[in-house]
Amino acid sequence: MSLINRIELSNFLLGASRTAHYRHAIFDFEGKSTAVVMGNGGGKTTINNALVGMMSRNNALIGKTRALMAIPGTGSVYSHIRIEFIVPDEESSRQNSLPGLSSVITGEKWVFGICGYSGDNGMLYYYYYPGVLEDSAVVQKNGDASEQRTRSEKGNDSDRANSEEKKDNPGSDDGRYSSDNSLTLISNSRFREKIKSIPRARIGRPIPRDEWLQAIHEHISPQQVEQHRHFQTAGGGDKSADLYKTSRVPHEAFHQTFFYEHIAPQLTMGSALDLRESAHIGGEDAVHGEYFLDEKILDISLSIINTQIQAQNKKAELHKQEKAIDLLNILAGVVDDISNAGTSREELRSAVEETAAFMKYLVHDHPLPGIPVVVETGVEIIDALVREMVIVPNMKPVFMIRDKGIETLTGQAVKRVNELAQRCGINGAQPSQVLEITGGMESVKNLVRGKNKKYPGRLYSLDHCLAMLERASMKFLCGSDNESEEIRDSMKKAVERAFDHFESKVDTSFFRKSLKQIQRRIAEIAVSAEHLAEQIRRDEARKMDIESNLATFRSDQRCFLDLEQSGLFSSLELEHPGSCKTNLKVEQESLQTELSDSVSREALHRAVFAKWQGFRESSPHESPVDALARIEKEEDALKARRNRLKEQALSVKSRIADTVKTIHELNDEIEIERNSLARLEPMHQIQLKFMEKWPEEAPEKNP
């Protein structure tokens, strides 16, 4: 069911002066159980009557409410009584069901209300809509440009009546009103127009009772509505209603009837009817033997006097006892002070022990995930830098160091460090919340003593620190311009090592470590992919070389076959082309020598050469069979080599396909890791909210 979020009253509870007791008021319950405390006459019962009457449509309660509404007239505005319900969503219901926790309730909101004038000239408007009170505001703040109205002159509170308002009610207006120093009431016509513009809104004069109750019962059960109606109509918390329910008796004055029905029964402990008969008001109506009222009053008076005398005696005895009790109280007070002092000391000691044990549990035994812990490196300067580092959850990068850490490194004051950063164009971060290192009993003692506050300062990332160290002069870093650049390099290495140690050892966040592992794995996969791509490029180049060599081999094969078919070389020469080439070079040189000699003899030997050539063609001396067998053998070897090259090419293609498949599988793993990280992100946000609200407490463990 729904909860009551807010109640709003406007221009309501007009008394004899016809001045609104509640010109405008909003009671914000925040959807929780709330007690409203007011003085006598503040309007508690009246407000309850109005709300219960509106929800139950009870005519008696509505009649009482209308009597206290605004009077129709020129410049008058409706009286409004309305309530804002909230339907808690699943998240709000779950959070508020946890013991010891409370949060803002969220969910869908609905507004139910009535408005109108007192008297019998017209009926009240009933309305409801989904939304909040401000969706159809009944007041506006003075000075709001969207709602201002032009006033004809200062202090003039009367306005021209709107024609439509006059038709419905004599108290209509055009939206201009006098106001107090902060609020102005909204005109009736504008209010109704605003209601009608809201989707799913319903307004009627009135809305049929069955329809109205059906809408109300969606938020409050019929049994609860009826229970509240019965309670209010019976007088509610104010029982004065029963006192004034006096039955009129014919021929009897009201004060006489009131006396016999309410006062006399308390005096005589009898019924009003017996008293009326025995008081002898009618003279002869009295019955013989009955007590008259004056006799009864006399007996009661004597009894009261005796009681007063006894009370005075008891009072004297009580006074003596009170003096003795006062002395005992003084002694008891001293004893209580001594006991309370001892108890307070024990409580403080227990609180300190519990706090220390709790901090040891959180920091040392079972540290909260995400809270950095102390892990020393053994190097003094690096440990000093790490102690000044923090985690900024909502910034990138998340790991940063305070300017006091750079002060520790360089020996320069914080002010000069920040001035150096500004000269480098770096603005140090100043977040509202950071996660600091906790750990060690010294941290526990400081927390108990309230000495755990650190200078907030400015925060710088690793890149900022390296840039500042690079730009800083040697005099800034070590006080002298004559020092070696090795000091600058050692400072950079110290900063880099401190950040690396903080990220790998000090930070305990499972989410950040998982993200870092995923990023590192992605980088490794990217490097592997580059290596595989380079291998593919080398294999492609090798393939092209093999194909080029194969083409050259085929060309050489064709030349060899041409040489073999020419018959110019013997089988031995064809089997040993290297030695044949050498011999040919030698023969070429010899022939060149002989050529010069042969030129002179050419004429003489021409006829003989012609005869030798004819003989060579007709009777060759060398058989080509052996040479052919050798060439076929070499061709088979070349074919086998070509097949091996093809197999190598296929192997290279298969490796390329396997590499691509591996890359796809790695990409799928990356996507799975990213999805896992996305599913863990809401838990991370809940953890951040918990740490933000209770930074020094541990969440309760569910069994």
C-alpha positions as CSV (number, residue, x, y, z in Angstrom):
1,M,0.0,0.0,0.0
2,S,1.0,3.6,-0.3
3,L,2.5,5.9,2.3
4,I,1.7,9.5,3.3
5,N,4.5,11.6,1.9
6,R,3.2,15.2,2.4
7,I,0.0,17.0,3.5
8,E,-0.7,20.6,2.2
9,L,-3.2,23.1,3.6
10,S,-4.0,26.4,1.9
11,N,-6.4,29.3,3.0
12,F,-7.9,26.9,5.6
13,L,-9.2,27.1,9.2
14,L,-10.9,30.4,9.1
15,G,-12.2,31.5,12.5
16,A,-14.6,34.2,13.6
17,S,-12.2,36.8,12.2
18,R,-12.3,35.0,8.9
19,T,-8.5,35.0,8.8
20,A,-6.9,31.8,7.6
21,H,-5.1,30.0,10.5
22,Y,-3.2,28.1,7.8
23,R,-2.6,30.4,4.9
24,H,-0.2,27.8,3.5
25,A,1.5,24.9,5.2
26,I,3.1,21.7,4.1
27,F,3.7,18.8,6.5
28,D,6.5,16.6,5.1
29,F,6.3,13.0,6.6
30,E,8.8,11.6,4.0
31,G,6.7,8.5,3.8
32,K,7.5,7.5,7.4
33,S,5.7,7.2,10.7
34,T,5.5,10.7,12.1
35,A,3.9,12.3,15.2
36,V,2.4,15.8,14.8
37,V,2.6,17.8,18.1
38,M,0.5,21.0,18.4
39,G,-0.8,23.0,21.2
40,N,-4.5,23.1,22.2
41,G,-6.5,24.6,19.4
42,G,-3.8,24.2,16.9
43,G,-6.1,22.2,14.5
44,K,-5.1,18.6,15.0
45,T,-8.6,17.2,15.2
46,T,-9.8,19.6,12.4
47,I,-7.0,18.5,10.0
48,N,-7.8,14.9,10.7
49,N,-11.5,15.5,10.1
50,A,-10.7,17.1,6.8
51,L,-8.3,14.3,5.6
52,V,-10.5,11.4,6.8
53,G,-13.6,13.1,5.4
54,M,-11.9,13.6,2.0
55,M,-10.8,10.0,1.8
56,S,-14.0,8.4,3.1
57,R,-16.5,11.0,1.6
58,N,-18.3,11.1,5.0
59,N,-20.8,13.9,4.9
60,A,-20.6,14.8,8.6
61,L,-16.8,15.3,8.5
62,I,-17.0,17.1,5.1
63,G,-19.6,19.4,6.6
64,K,-17.3,20.3,9.5
65,T,-14.5,20.9,7.1
66,R,-16.5,23.2,4.8
67,A,-17.5,25.3,7.8
68,L,-13.8,26.3,8.1
69,M,-13.2,27.1,4.5
70,A,-12.9,30.4,2.8
71,I,-16.0,32.6,2.3
72,P,-17.1,33.2,-1.3
73,G,-16.5,36.8,-2.5
74,T,-14.6,39.0,-4.8
75,G,-10.9,38.4,-4.5
76,S,-11.4,35.2,-2.5
77,V,-9.5,32.0,-3.3
78,Y,-10.5,28.3,-2.6
79,S,-9.5,26.6,0.5
80,H,-7.3,23.5,-0.3
81,I,-6.8,20.3,1.7
82,R,-4.7,17.7,-0.1
83,I,-2.5,14.8,0.5
84,E,0.5,13.3,-1.4
85,F,0.8,9.5,-1.4
86,I,4.0,7.7,-2.4
87,V,4.0,4.1,-3.7
88,P,7.4,2.7,-2.6
89,D,9.4,1.0,-5.3
90,E,11.1,-2.4,-4.8
91,E,14.5,-0.8,-4.0
92,S,13.0,1.5,-1.3
93,S,11.1,-1.4,0.2
94,R,14.2,-3.6,0.3
95,Q,16.4,-0.9,1.9
96,N,13.9,0.1,4.5
97,S,13.4,-3.6,5.5
98,L,17.0,-3.8,6.6
99,P,17.4,-3.2,10.4
100,G,19.3,-0.1,11.4
101,L,19.1,1.4,7.9
102,S,16.9,4.1,6.6
103,S,17.0,6.0,3.4
104,V,14.9,8.3,1.2
105,I,11.8,6.5,0.0
106,T,11.3,6.7,-3.8
107,G,8.5,5.6,-5.9
108,E,5.4,6.8,-7.9
109,K,3.5,9.7,-6.3
110,W,-0.2,10.6,-6.4
111,V,-2.0,13.6,-5.1
112,F,-5.7,13.6,-3.8
113,G,-7.4,16.8,-2.7
114,I,-10.5,18.9,-2.3
115,C,-11.0,22.6,-2.6
116,G,-13.9,25.0,-2.5
117,Y,-15.8,27.5,-0.3
118,S,-17.8,27.3,2.9
119,G,-21.6,27.6,2.9
120,D,-24.3,25.8,0.8
121,N,-24.0,27.8,-2.5
122,G,-21.9,25.2,-4.2
123,M,-20.3,21.8,-3.9
124,L,-16.6,21.1,-3.3
125,Y,-14.2,20.1,-6.1
126,Y,-12.6,16.7,-5.7
127,Y,-9.5,15.9,-7.8
128,Y,-6.6,13.5,-8.0
129,Y,-3.6,13.0,-10.4
130,P,-0.3,11.2,-10.6
131,G,2.6,13.5,-9.6
132,V,3.6,15.8,-6.8
133,L,2.0,18.8,-5.1
134,E,4.1,21.2,-7.1
135,D,2.6,19.9,-10.4
136,S,-0.5,21.9,-9.5
137,A,0.8,24.5,-7.0
138,V,-1.7,26.5,-5.0
139,V,0.8,29.2,-4.1
140,Q,3.7,30.9,-5.8
141,K,6.7,32.7,-4.5
142,N,6.8,36.5,-4.9
143,G,9.2,37.6,-7.6
144,D,8.8,34.4,-9.7
145,A,8.8,35.8,-13.3
146,S,6.6,33.0,-14.6
147,E,3.8,33.7,-12.1
148,Q,4.0,37.5,-11.5
149,R,0.9,39.6,-12.0
150,T,0.8,43.4,-12.6
151,R,-0.7,45.3,-9.7
152,S,-2.6,48.5,-10.4
153,E,-1.3,50.2,-7.3
154,K,0.4,49.3,-4.0
155,G,-1.9,48.1,-1.3
156,N,-4.9,47.5,-3.6
157,D,-6.1,43.9,-2.8
158,S,-9.3,43.9,-4.8
159,D,-9.3,42.4,-8.3
160,R,-11.6,42.1,-11.3
161,A,-13.7,38.9,-11.1
162,N,-13.2,36.3,-13.9
163,S,-16.4,35.7,-15.9
164,E,-16.2,32.0,-15.6
165,E,-15.5,32.1,-11.9
166,K,-18.5,34.4,-11.4
167,K,-20.7,31.9,-13.2
168,D,-19.6,29.0,-10.9
169,N,-19.0,30.9,-7.6
170,P,-19.5,34.4,-6.5
171,G,-15.9,34.4,-5.1
172,S,-14.0,34.0,-8.3
173,D,-11.1,36.2,-9.4
174,D,-8.6,36.7,-12.2
175,G,-5.5,35.6,-10.3
176,R,-4.2,38.8,-8.6
177,Y,-4.1,38.7,-4.8
178,S,-2.5,40.5,-2.0
179,S,0.1,38.4,-0.2
180,D,2.5,38.3,2.7
181,N,6.2,38.8,2.2
182,S,6.8,35.5,0.5
183,L,3.8,33.7,-1.1
184,T,0.8,34.6,-3.3
185,L,-2.2,32.3,-3.6
186,I,-3.0,30.9,-7.1
187,S,-6.3,31.9,-8.7
188,N,-9.1,29.3,-8.9
189,S,-9.3,29.3,-12.7
190,R,-5.6,28.9,-13.2
191,F,-5.5,26.0,-10.7
192,R,-8.3,24.1,-12.5
193,E,-6.6,24.7,-15.8
194,K,-3.4,23.3,-14.4
195,I,-5.1,20.2,-13.1
196,K,-6.8,19.5,-16.4
197,S,-3.5,19.7,-18.2
198,I,-1.9,16.9,-16.2
199,P,-2.2,13.5,-17.9
200,R,-4.5,11.0,-16.1
201,A,-5.8,13.7,-13.8
202,R,-9.4,13.7,-12.7
203,I,-11.4,16.7,-11.3
204,G,-15.1,16.9,-10.7
205,R,-17.6,18.8,-8.6
206,P,-17.8,16.3,-7.2
207,I,-16.3,13.0,-8.6
208,P,-18.8,10.2,-8.2
209,R,-18.4,8.6,-4.8
210,D,-17.8,5.1,-6.0
211,E,-15.1,6.2,-8.5
212,W,-13.4,8.3,-5.8
213,L,-13.4,5.5,-3.2
214,Q,-12.0,3.1,-5.8
215,A,-9.1,5.5,-6.5
216,I,-8.5,6.0,-2.7
217,H,-8.6,2.2,-2.0
218,E,-5.7,1.7,-4.5
219,H,-3.5,3.5,-1.9
220,I,-5.3,2.8,1.5
221,S,-7.3,-0.3,2.2
222,P,-11.1,0.1,2.7
223,Q,-10.7,-1.3,6.2
224,Q,-8.2,1.4,7.2
225,V,-10.4,4.1,5.7
226,E,-13.5,2.8,7.6
227,Q,-11.5,2.5,10.8
228,H,-10.3,6.1,10.6
229,R,-13.8,7.3,9.7
230,H,-15.4,5.6,12.7
231,F,-12.7,7.0,15.0
232,Q,-13.1,10.6,13.8
233,T,-16.9,10.5,13.8
234,A,-16.8,9.2,17.4
235,G,-14.9,12.3,18.4
236,G,-11.3,11.1,17.6
237,G,-8.8,12.0,20.3
238,D,-11.0,14.8,21.5
239,K,-13.8,13.3,23.7
240,S,-15.5,16.6,24.1
241,A,-17.9,15.6,21.3
242,D,-19.5,13.0,23.6
243,L,-19.9,15.6,26.3
244,Y,-22.0,17.9,24.2
245,K,-24.3,15.1,22.7
246,T,-27.2,16.1,25.0
247,S,-30.6,14.6,24.2
248,R,-33.3,17.3,24.3
249,V,-36.3,16.7,26.6
250,P,-39.6,18.3,25.9
251,H,-40.6,21.2,28.2
252,E,-37.1,21.2,29.8
253,A,-34.4,23.9,29.5
254,F,-31.1,22.8,27.9
255,H,-29.1,23.6,31.0
256,Q,-31.4,21.4,33.1
257,T,-31.1,18.5,30.6
258,F,-27.3,19.0,30.5
259,F,-27.1,18.9,34.3
260,Y,-29.1,15.7,34.7
261,E,-27.3,13.9,31.9
262,H,-23.7,14.8,32.5
263,I,-23.1,16.5,36.0
264,A,-25.6,14.7,38.3
265,P,-24.6,11.2,37.3
266,Q,-21.1,11.9,38.4
267,L,-22.3,13.3,41.8
268,T,-24.7,10.6,42.7
269,M,-23.3,7.7,40.6
270,G,-26.8,7.0,39.5
271,S,-28.6,7.5,36.2
272,A,-29.9,10.8,35.0
273,L,-33.4,9.5,34.8
274,D,-33.5,8.5,38.5
275,L,-32.1,11.8,39.5
276,R,-34.7,13.7,37.5
277,E,-37.4,11.6,39.2
278,S,-36.0,11.9,42.8
279,A,-35.1,15.6,42.6
280,H,-38.7,16.5,43.1
281,I,-38.7,18.9,40.2
282,G,-42.3,18.0,39.5
283,G,-43.4,18.2,43.1
284,E,-45.7,15.2,43.4
285,D,-43.6,13.2,41.0
286,A,-41.2,12.2,43.8
287,V,-41.4,8.7,45.2
288,H,-41.5,8.2,49.0
289,G,-38.3,6.8,50.6
290,E,-36.0,8.1,47.8
291,Y,-33.2,10.5,48.5
292,F,-33.7,14.1,47.4
293,L,-30.8,15.6,45.5
294,D,-30.0,18.2,48.2
295,E,-29.7,15.5,50.8
296,K,-27.4,13.5,48.5
297,I,-25.2,16.6,48.0
298,L,-25.1,17.3,51.8
299,D,-23.9,13.7,52.4
300,I,-21.3,14.1,49.7
301,S,-20.1,17.5,51.2
302,L,-19.7,16.0,54.7
303,S,-17.7,13.1,53.2
304,I,-15.5,15.6,51.3
305,I,-14.8,17.6,54.5
306,N,-13.8,14.5,56.4
307,T,-11.6,13.5,53.6
308,Q,-9.9,16.9,53.6
309,I,-9.2,16.7,57.4
310,Q,-7.7,13.3,56.9
311,A,-5.7,14.6,54.0
312,Q,-4.3,17.5,56.1
313,N,-3.1,14.9,58.7
314,K,-1.6,12.8,56.1
315,K,0.0,15.8,54.6
316,A,1.8,16.7,57.9
317,E,3.1,13.1,58.1
318,L,4.1,13.2,54.5
319,H,6.1,16.5,55.1
320,K,8.2,14.8,57.8
321,Q,8.8,11.8,55.5
322,E,9.8,14.1,52.6
323,K,12.5,15.8,54.8
324,A,13.9,12.4,55.6
325,I,13.7,11.4,52.0
326,D,15.5,14.6,50.9
327,L,18.4,13.7,53.2
328,L,18.5,10.2,51.9
329,N,18.3,11.5,48.3
330,I,21.3,13.7,49.0
331,L,23.3,10.7,50.2
332,A,22.0,8.6,47.3
333,G,23.0,11.4,44.9
334,V,26.5,11.3,46.2
335,V,26.6,7.6,45.8
336,D,25.1,7.8,42.3
337,D,27.7,10.4,41.3
338,I,30.5,8.1,42.5
339,S,29.0,5.1,40.8
340,N,28.3,7.1,37.6
341,A,31.9,8.3,37.5
342,G,33.1,4.8,37.8
343,T,30.6,3.6,35.2
344,S,31.6,6.4,32.8
345,R,35.2,5.6,33.2
346,E,34.5,1.9,32.4
347,E,32.3,2.9,29.5
348,L,35.0,5.1,28.0
349,R,37.6,2.4,28.5
350,S,35.3,-0.2,26.9
351,A,34.6,2.2,24.0
352,V,38.3,2.8,23.4
353,E,38.9,-0.9,23.5
354,E,36.0,-1.7,21.2
355,T,37.1,1.1,18.8
356,A,40.7,-0.2,18.8
357,A,39.5,-3.8,18.2
358,F,37.1,-2.7,15.5
359,M,39.8,-0.7,13.7
360,K,42.2,-3.6,14.0
361,Y,39.5,-5.9,12.6
362,L,38.9,-3.5,9.7
363,V,42.5,-2.5,9.0
364,H,44.6,-5.5,9.8
365,D,42.5,-8.7,10.2
366,H,39.7,-8.2,7.6
367,P,40.4,-5.0,5.7
368,L,37.4,-3.6,3.8
369,P,37.8,-4.0,0.0
370,G,38.8,-0.8,-1.7
371,I,40.4,0.8,1.4
372,P,44.2,1.1,1.0
373,V,46.3,-0.5,3.6
374,V,49.9,0.0,4.8
375,V,52.4,-2.2,2.9
376,E,56.0,-0.9,3.5
377,T,58.7,-1.2,0.9
378,G,61.6,-0.7,3.3
379,V,62.8,2.4,1.4
380,E,62.2,5.5,3.5
381,I,61.5,8.0,0.7
382,I,59.2,5.6,-1.2
383,D,57.2,4.8,2.0
384,A,57.0,8.5,2.8
385,L,55.5,9.2,-0.7
386,V,53.1,6.2,-0.5
387,R,51.7,7.5,2.9
388,E,50.8,10.8,1.1
389,M,48.9,9.0,-1.7
390,V,45.1,8.7,-1.9
391,I,42.5,7.1,-4.1
392,V,40.0,9.4,-5.8
393,P,37.1,7.1,-6.9
394,N,35.3,9.5,-9.3
395,M,38.4,10.8,-11.2
396,K,40.9,9.5,-13.7
397,P,43.5,8.6,-12.9
398,V,42.3,7.4,-9.5
399,F,45.7,7.2,-7.8
400,M,47.1,10.7,-6.8
401,I,49.6,12.1,-4.4
402,R,49.3,15.2,-2.1
403,D,51.4,18.2,-2.6
404,K,52.9,17.4,0.8
405,G,54.3,14.2,-0.8
406,I,56.1,16.3,-3.4
407,E,57.3,18.6,-0.6
408,T,58.8,15.5,1.1
409,L,60.6,14.5,-2.1
410,T,62.0,17.9,-3.1
411,G,62.3,19.6,0.3
412,Q,60.3,22.6,-1.0
413,A,57.3,24.1,0.8
414,V,53.8,23.2,-0.3
415,K,53.2,26.7,-1.6
416,R,56.2,26.6,-3.9
417,V,55.2,23.1,-5.1
418,N,51.8,24.4,-6.1
419,E,53.4,27.5,-7.8
420,L,55.6,25.2,-9.8
421,A,52.5,23.2,-10.9
422,Q,50.7,26.4,-12.0
423,R,53.8,27.4,-14.1
424,C,53.6,24.0,-15.7
425,G,49.9,24.6,-16.5
426,I,48.8,22.0,-14.0
427,N,45.8,22.6,-11.7
428,G,45.9,20.2,-8.8
429,A,42.7,18.4,-8.0
430,Q,40.7,19.2,-4.8
431,P,38.1,16.4,-4.6
432,S,35.5,16.4,-1.8
433,Q,36.1,12.8,-0.9
434,V,39.2,10.5,-1.1
435,L,40.2,7.1,0.2
436,E,43.3,7.3,2.4
437,I,45.7,4.7,3.7
438,T,44.6,3.1,7.1
439,G,46.6,0.8,9.2
440,G,48.7,0.4,12.3
441,M,47.9,1.1,15.9
442,E,49.0,4.7,15.5
443,S,46.1,5.2,13.1
444,V,43.8,3.7,15.7
445,K,45.1,6.0,18.4
446,N,44.8,9.1,16.2
447,L,41.3,8.1,15.3
448,V,40.3,7.8,19.0
449,R,42.0,11.1,19.9
450,G,40.5,12.9,16.9
451,K,43.9,13.5,15.3
452,N,43.3,11.7,12.1
453,K,42.6,14.9,10.0
454,K,45.2,15.6,7.3
455,Y,46.0,18.8,5.4
456,P,43.6,18.5,2.3
457,G,46.0,20.2,-0.1
458,R,46.1,19.6,-3.8
459,L,46.4,16.2,-5.6
460,Y,48.6,15.4,-8.5
461,S,48.8,12.3,-10.8
462,L,51.9,10.5,-11.8
463,D,52.1,12.3,-15.2
464,H,51.7,15.6,-13.3
465,C,54.6,14.8,-11.0
466,L,56.9,13.7,-13.8
467,A,56.1,16.8,-15.8
468,M,56.8,19.0,-12.7
469,L,60.1,17.2,-12.0
470,E,61.1,17.6,-15.6
471,R,60.3,21.3,-15.7
472,A,61.8,22.1,-12.3
473,S,65.3,23.6,-12.0
474,M,68.1,21.7,-10.2
475,K,68.1,24.5,-7.7
476,F,64.5,23.8,-6.9
477,L,65.1,20.1,-6.6
478,C,68.3,20.1,-4.6
479,G,69.2,23.7,-3.8
480,S,72.1,24.0,-6.3
481,D,72.4,24.4,-10.1
482,N,75.6,22.5,-10.2
483,E,74.2,19.1,-9.2
484,S,74.0,16.2,-11.7
485,E,70.9,15.3,-13.7
486,E,71.0,11.9,-12.0
487,I,69.2,13.5,-9.0
488,R,66.3,14.4,-11.2
489,D,66.2,10.9,-12.7
490,S,66.4,9.3,-9.2
491,M,63.4,11.4,-8.1
492,K,61.4,10.4,-11.1
493,K,62.2,6.7,-10.5
494,A,61.2,7.1,-6.8
495,V,57.8,8.7,-7.8
496,E,57.2,6.0,-10.4
497,R,58.1,3.2,-8.0
498,A,55.8,4.8,-5.3
499,F,52.8,4.9,-7.7
500,D,53.5,1.3,-8.9
501,H,53.8,0.1,-5.3
502,F,50.6,1.9,-4.3
503,E,48.7,0.4,-7.2
504,S,50.0,-3.1,-6.9
505,K,50.3,-3.6,-3.1
506,V,48.5,-0.8,-1.2
507,D,45.2,-0.7,-3.1
508,T,42.9,-3.5,-2.1
509,S,40.0,-2.9,-4.5
510,F,39.0,-6.1,-6.3
511,F,37.4,-4.1,-9.0
512,R,40.4,-1.9,-9.8
513,K,42.7,-4.9,-9.7
514,S,40.5,-6.9,-12.0
515,L,40.2,-4.0,-14.4
516,K,44.0,-3.6,-14.3
517,Q,44.5,-7.3,-15.1
518,I,42.0,-7.1,-17.9
519,Q,43.8,-4.0,-19.3
520,R,47.1,-5.8,-19.0
521,R,45.8,-8.9,-20.7
522,I,44.3,-6.7,-23.5
523,A,47.8,-5.1,-23.9
524,E,49.4,-8.5,-24.0
525,I,46.9,-9.7,-26.6
526,A,47.5,-6.6,-28.6
527,V,51.3,-7.3,-28.6
528,S,50.7,-10.9,-29.5
529,A,48.4,-9.8,-32.3
530,E,51.1,-7.4,-33.6
531,H,53.7,-10.2,-33.5
532,L,51.3,-12.6,-35.3
533,A,50.6,-9.9,-37.9
534,E,54.4,-9.4,-38.4
535,Q,54.9,-13.2,-38.7
536,I,52.1,-13.2,-41.3
537,R,53.8,-10.4,-43.2
538,R,57.1,-12.3,-43.1
539,D,55.4,-15.5,-44.3
540,E,53.8,-13.6,-47.1
541,A,57.2,-12.2,-48.2
542,R,58.7,-15.6,-47.9
543,K,55.9,-17.0,-50.0
544,M,56.5,-14.3,-52.6
545,D,60.2,-15.2,-52.6
546,I,59.4,-18.9,-53.0
547,E,57.1,-18.2,-55.9
548,S,59.7,-16.0,-57.5
549,N,62.4,-18.7,-57.1
550,L,59.9,-21.2,-58.5
551,A,59.4,-19.0,-61.6
552,T,63.1,-18.6,-62.0
553,F,63.6,-22.4,-61.6
554,R,61.0,-23.1,-64.2
555,S,62.7,-20.6,-66.6
556,D,66.1,-22.2,-65.9
557,Q,64.5,-25.6,-66.4
558,R,63.3,-24.6,-69.9
559,C,66.8,-23.3,-70.7
560,F,68.4,-26.6,-69.5
561,L,66.0,-28.6,-71.7
562,D,66.9,-26.4,-74.6
563,L,70.6,-27.0,-74.0
564,E,70.0,-30.7,-73.7
565,Q,68.1,-30.9,-76.9
566,S,70.8,-28.8,-78.6
567,G,73.4,-31.6,-78.3
568,L,76.2,-29.1,-77.6
569,F,77.0,-30.6,-74.2
570,S,77.9,-34.1,-73.1
571,S,76.0,-35.9,-70.3
572,L,79.0,-35.4,-68.0
573,E,78.9,-31.7,-68.6
574,L,75.1,-31.6,-68.1
575,E,75.5,-33.5,-64.8
576,H,78.2,-31.0,-63.6
577,P,77.1,-27.6,-64.9
578,G,79.5,-25.8,-62.5
579,S,82.6,-27.4,-63.6
580,C,81.3,-27.2,-67.2
581,K,80.9,-23.4,-66.7
582,T,84.5,-23.2,-65.5
583,N,85.8,-25.3,-68.3
584,L,83.8,-23.2,-70.8
585,K,85.4,-20.0,-69.4
586,V,88.8,-21.6,-69.8
587,E,87.9,-22.8,-73.3
588,Q,86.5,-19.4,-74.1
589,E,89.8,-17.8,-73.2
590,S,91.7,-20.4,-75.1
591,L,89.4,-20.0,-78.0
592,Q,89.8,-16.3,-77.9
593,T,93.5,-16.9,-78.2
594,E,93.0,-19.4,-80.9
595,L,90.6,-17.2,-82.7
596,S,93.2,-14.7,-83.4
597,D,95.3,-17.5,-84.8
598,S,92.5,-19.0,-86.7
599,V,91.5,-15.9,-88.5
600,S,94.6,-16.1,-90.6
601,R,93.9,-19.8,-91.2
602,E,90.2,-19.4,-91.7
603,A,90.4,-19.2,-95.4
604,L,92.5,-22.4,-95.5
605,H,90.3,-24.4,-93.2
606,R,86.9,-23.2,-94.4
607,A,86.4,-26.1,-96.7
608,V,87.6,-28.5,-94.0
609,F,85.2,-27.0,-91.4
610,A,82.2,-27.3,-93.7
611,K,83.0,-31.0,-94.1
612,W,83.3,-31.4,-90.2
613,Q,80.0,-29.7,-89.6
614,G,78.3,-32.0,-92.0
615,F,79.8,-35.0,-90.3
616,R,78.7,-33.7,-86.9
617,E,75.2,-33.4,-88.0
618,S,75.1,-36.8,-89.6
619,S,77.1,-38.7,-87.0
620,P,77.0,-37.2,-83.5
621,H,79.4,-38.8,-81.1
622,E,77.5,-38.3,-77.8
623,S,74.3,-40.2,-76.9
624,P,71.6,-37.9,-75.3
625,V,70.1,-40.8,-73.3
626,D,72.2,-40.4,-70.2
627,A,71.8,-36.6,-70.2
628,L,68.0,-37.0,-70.5
629,A,67.9,-39.4,-67.5
630,R,69.9,-37.0,-65.4
631,I,67.6,-34.0,-66.4
632,E,64.5,-36.0,-65.6
633,K,65.9,-36.9,-62.2
634,E,66.6,-33.2,-61.5
635,E,63.1,-32.3,-62.7
636,D,61.6,-34.8,-60.2
637,A,63.7,-33.2,-57.5
638,L,62.5,-29.8,-58.4
639,K,58.9,-31.0,-58.4
640,A,59.4,-32.5,-55.0
641,R,60.8,-29.2,-53.8
642,R,57.9,-27.4,-55.4
643,N,55.5,-29.7,-53.5
644,R,57.3,-29.0,-50.2
645,L,57.0,-25.3,-50.9
646,K,53.3,-25.7,-51.5
647,E,52.9,-27.6,-48.3
648,Q,54.8,-24.9,-46.5
649,A,52.5,-22.3,-48.0
650,L,49.5,-24.2,-46.9
651,S,51.0,-24.5,-43.4
652,V,51.5,-20.8,-43.4
653,K,47.9,-20.2,-44.4
654,S,46.7,-22.6,-41.6
655,R,48.8,-20.7,-39.1
656,I,47.3,-17.5,-40.3
657,A,43.8,-18.9,-39.9
658,D,44.7,-20.2,-36.4
659,T,46.1,-16.8,-35.5
660,V,42.9,-15.0,-36.6
661,K,40.8,-17.6,-34.7
662,T,43.0,-17.0,-31.6
663,I,42.5,-13.2,-31.9
664,H,38.7,-13.7,-32.2
665,E,38.7,-16.0,-29.1
666,L,40.8,-13.4,-27.2
667,N,38.3,-10.7,-28.3
668,D,35.4,-12.8,-27.0
669,E,37.2,-13.2,-23.6
670,I,37.7,-9.5,-23.5
671,E,34.0,-8.9,-24.1
672,I,33.1,-11.5,-21.4
673,E,35.4,-9.7,-18.9
674,R,33.9,-6.3,-19.9
675,N,30.4,-7.7,-19.3
676,S,31.5,-9.1,-15.9
677,L,32.9,-5.7,-15.1
678,A,29.6,-4.1,-16.1
679,R,27.7,-6.5,-13.8
680,L,30.0,-5.7,-10.9
681,E,29.7,-1.9,-11.5
682,P,26.3,-1.6,-9.6
683,M,27.8,-3.4,-6.6
684,H,30.7,-1.0,-6.8
685,Q,28.3,2.0,-6.8
686,I,26.5,0.5,-3.7
687,Q,29.9,0.0,-2.0
688,L,30.8,3.6,-2.7
689,K,27.5,4.8,-1.3
690,F,28.0,2.7,1.8
691,M,31.5,4.0,2.3
692,E,30.3,7.6,1.6
693,K,27.6,7.3,4.3
694,W,29.5,5.2,6.8
695,P,33.2,5.7,6.0
696,E,34.3,4.3,9.4
697,E,31.9,1.4,9.8
698,A,31.8,-2.1,8.5
699,P,28.7,-3.5,6.9
700,E,26.9,-6.2,8.9
701,K,27.5,-9.7,7.7
702,N,24.4,-11.7,6.8
703,P,24.4,-15.2,8.2
